[in-house]
Amino acid sequence: MGNEFKTLTHQLKYKNPWMEVYEDTFLRPSGNQGIYGVVEKKEFSLIIPADFEKQIVYMVEQYRYPLKERTLEFPQGMAEAEDASYLESARRELQEETGLFAQNIRELGTIFSAVGFSNQKGHVFLATNLSETKRHLDLEEEDLVCRAVSFSELYDLIKNNSIKDAGTLAAVTLLQTVHSLVQPS
């Protein structure tokens, strides 16, 4: 099945360094016209830093302004111009946000962050054989805290709805398909 909707107009309404917001008018297959708000954002890398011997993952906690609350999530960030690949972006984000270097890193899959209003795509990576290095936080991340979370605690945090970040929840699902982690009780 091909594209069933025909875009008539694609008007830029707002732009900043991180996103562009458009208002589209389109034609449905029925012939009825509609409008849609579309947020266009660069692709991002999301990293699951895992130590399988210690049965832990490293997560970051930070204040998310649109929510007016702190969230617990895996390190993630948009690809930057100097990144040669999404793998390179993942390595950079891991080091910047957690101060960790991964000897081994591989892509587990891709996700879409908000299919109802955005085209943003994310690349989920598993980082292992970790060693400590220096963090390099951006100004927007000055309150970011890195913490080790056991696999069982991770599931408890999901079960009690403490982890709400969609990318992190999707990444746990991808990780579960690759590794047999401690199952939630």
N, C-alpha and C positions, 0 to 999 in steps of 0.2 A: 504494500500500500504506500503510495507516494504522498507528497505534501498535499493535504486536503484544503489548506488555507492559502489564499493569495494575498501577500502584503501589498497594500496600496500606497501607504506612506510610512516613513521611518524617521520621525523628527526628534532631534536631540533636544532634551529639556534641561539637563543638568550634567555637569562634568567636573570631576576633580582628579587628582593623580591616581586614585584607586578604582574609580568606576565612571561609567556613563549611563545616564538614564534616558530612555527613549519612550515616546508615545507612538505606537503603531496603530494605523487603521488597516483593517484586513477584511477580506471577503470570505465568508464561510462557503462550504460546498453547496449549501442550500440557497446561496445568493444573498443571504442577510449579511449586513456589514456590522463590524464590531471594532472596539478599541482595546488595546492591551498596553500595560506598562511593562517595559523590559529593562532590566538592569544588566549591563554588560560589564564583566570583570575579567581580569587576567586569570589564567589557570594557576592553581596553587599546588604545593606539595604538603602532605601531611605525613608525619613521621611517628612510628611506634618504636621508641627506644626500649628494647627488651633485654633483660638478663635472665635467660632460662635456668641457669644454675641457681640463682638467688630467687627465682620465681617472682620477679618484679618487672614493672614497666615504669618509665619516668614520664611524668605528666607536668603540665604547667598550669598554674592558677593565676588569673589576671582579671582586672576589672574590665568589663565589656560595657562601654558607654551606652549603646542602644538599649541594653537590658537594665542598666543601672544596678548591676550586681556582678559579683565575681563568679567566674566559671572555671571548672576543672576540665582540661582537654589535653589532647596530644599536641606537641609542637606542630605548628603549621604556618605557612606564609606564601604569599604570591611570588611567582618567579620574577626575578629582576633582570634587567637588560644584560648584566654581566654573567648571568648563569648560562652555561653552554647547554644545559639540559635540565629536565625536571629532577634527575638524580643529583645533579650539582646543586640545584636549589634546595633539595632535601638535606644534603650535607651541610650547606651554609646555614639553613634555618635551625638544624639540630644543634650546631655549635653556638650560634648566636643566642638561642633561647635557653639551652640547658648546660652549655659548657661541656658537652660530650662529643667525642669523635667516634665514629663507627668504623671498625675494620671491615665489616660486611654490611652491605645494604642492598636490598632488592625490592622491586616494585611488586606489590600484592594485587593491585587493581586500580580502577578509576571509579570515581563517584561524581555525581552532580549535586551541588550544594543546595539548590533551591529551584527545582524544576518548574514551579508555578510562576516564577517571575524573573529568573536569571539564567544566563547561559554558562555560568561559571562551572568549570570542571576541575576536579582534584585528583591528584596522583597519590596513592597511599603506599608508603614504603615501610618496610620492616628493617630496623637498624639493630645489629647485634655486634658482639665482641667490642664492647664499649670501653673507652678510656676517658679520663677527665682532661679537659683543656680549659681555655679561658672563654667566658661568655662575652658577647658583644651586643647588648640590648639597644634597640632603637629607642628614641625618646618616647614613642607611644607605648613601649613595653617596660618603662621604668619601675613599675610595681609588680612585674612578673616574678613569680616564685616557682622554682622547680622542686618537685617532690617525688620520692620513690613510693610506689603503690604496689602492694602485693597483688598477685592475680586474684586471690579470693576477695581482697578488699575492693578491687576493681569491679567485680560482679556485685558486691554489696552496694557500692556506690551507684551502680546502674539500677539495681533492684529498688533502692529507696529514692530513686529519681534525683540524685545529687549530680549526676552527669547528664547534661541535657544537650550538649553540643552534637548536632546531627553528624558531622564528619567523624567525630570520635566514636560515636555509637556504630556508624557504618564500618569504621576501621576495626573495631573489636569483632564484628561479624566476619570481615575478611580474614583477620588473624585466626579466628576460631576455625575457619575452613582449612587453614594451612597447618596449624599446631593444635594439639590436644591440650588445652589449658585446663586448669582447675574448673570444673563445671559449677555453675551456680546451684545453690541449694534451694 
